[in-house]
């Protein structure tokens, strides 16, 4: 998944499904309702309610299903800041 914006949102009605691919590192933040999340190669499903979040840590497909109408924000993982080591010149 290639995200160009930091402000990506989605709304799903009851029972609606969204499939994400290549979303490793993406964080899903539920702002309203609840989601049932199934991640490829993960034996455990996850339910995320209002105010909850989930970071995708496995490669493969992720299926989101709204248990109640759900609104969510998608937050891409930020690259870690590079640490700079400065040497003082005397």
C-alpha positions as CSV (number, residue, x, y, z in Angstrom):
1,X,0.0,0.0,0.0
2,X,1.4,3.4,-1.0
3,X,0.0,6.2,1.0
4,X,0.5,9.8,-0.2
5,X,-1.3,11.6,2.5
6,X,-1.2,11.4,6.3
7,X,-5.0,12.1,6.5
8,X,-6.7,9.0,5.1
9,X,-10.1,8.1,6.5
10,X,-12.8,5.5,5.8
11,X,-16.4,4.8,6.8
12,X,-18.0,1.4,6.7
13,X,-21.7,0.6,7.3
14,X,-22.8,-2.4,9.3
15,X,-21.4,-5.5,7.7
16,X,-19.4,-3.7,5.1
17,X,-15.9,-5.1,4.4
18,X,-12.6,-3.5,3.4
19,X,-9.5,-5.4,2.3
20,X,-6.1,-3.9,2.7
21,X,-3.0,-5.3,1.0
22,X,0.7,-4.4,1.5
23,X,-0.2,-2.3,4.5
24,X,2.6,-3.4,6.9
25,X,3.2,-0.8,9.6
26,X,-0.1,1.0,9.0
27,X,-2.1,1.9,12.1
28,X,-5.9,1.7,12.1
29,X,-7.5,4.1,14.6
30,X,-11.3,3.6,15.2
31,X,-13.0,6.9,15.9
32,X,-16.6,5.6,15.9
33,X,-18.2,2.2,16.0
34,X,-16.3,-1.1,16.0
35,X,-14.3,-3.3,13.6
36,X,-13.6,-7.0,13.3
37,X,-10.1,-7.3,11.9
38,X,-8.6,-10.5,10.4
39,X,-5.0,-10.5,9.4
40,X,-3.4,-13.1,7.1
41,X,-1.3,-15.7,8.9
42,X,-2.7,-14.6,12.3
43,X,-4.8,-17.2,14.1
44,X,-6.4,-14.5,16.3
45,X,-9.0,-12.1,15.1
46,X,-9.3,-8.7,16.7
47,X,-12.2,-6.5,17.6
48,X,-11.4,-2.8,17.8
49,X,-13.9,-0.4,19.3
50,X,-14.2,3.4,19.5
51,X,-10.9,4.9,20.6
52,X,-9.0,1.7,19.9
53,X,-6.2,1.1,17.4
54,X,-4.3,-1.7,15.7
55,X,-0.9,-1.6,14.0
56,X,-0.5,-4.1,11.1
57,X,2.6,-6.2,11.9
58,X,2.3,-9.0,9.3
59,X,2.6,-9.0,5.5
60,X,-0.4,-10.1,3.6
61,X,-4.1,-9.2,3.4
62,X,-6.0,-7.6,6.2
63,X,-9.8,-7.7,6.2
64,X,-11.8,-5.1,8.2
65,X,-15.5,-5.7,8.8
66,X,-17.8,-3.2,10.5
67,X,-19.6,-4.8,13.4
68,X,-21.4,-1.4,13.9
69,X,-21.0,1.4,11.5
70,X,-17.4,2.3,11.8
71,X,-15.2,5.4,11.0
72,X,-11.5,5.0,11.1
73,X,-8.2,6.9,10.3
74,X,-5.2,5.2,8.7
75,X,-1.9,6.4,10.0
76,X,1.2,5.3,8.1
77,X,4.3,4.3,10.1
78,X,6.8,7.0,10.3
79,X,10.4,6.3,9.4
80,X,12.5,6.6,12.5
81,X,14.4,9.8,12.8
82,X,18.1,9.4,12.1
83,X,20.3,10.2,15.0
84,X,23.1,12.6,14.3
85,X,26.3,12.5,16.1
86,X,28.1,15.8,16.1
87,X,31.7,16.1,16.9
88,X,32.9,19.3,18.4
89,X,35.8,20.9,16.6
90,X,38.4,22.5,19.0
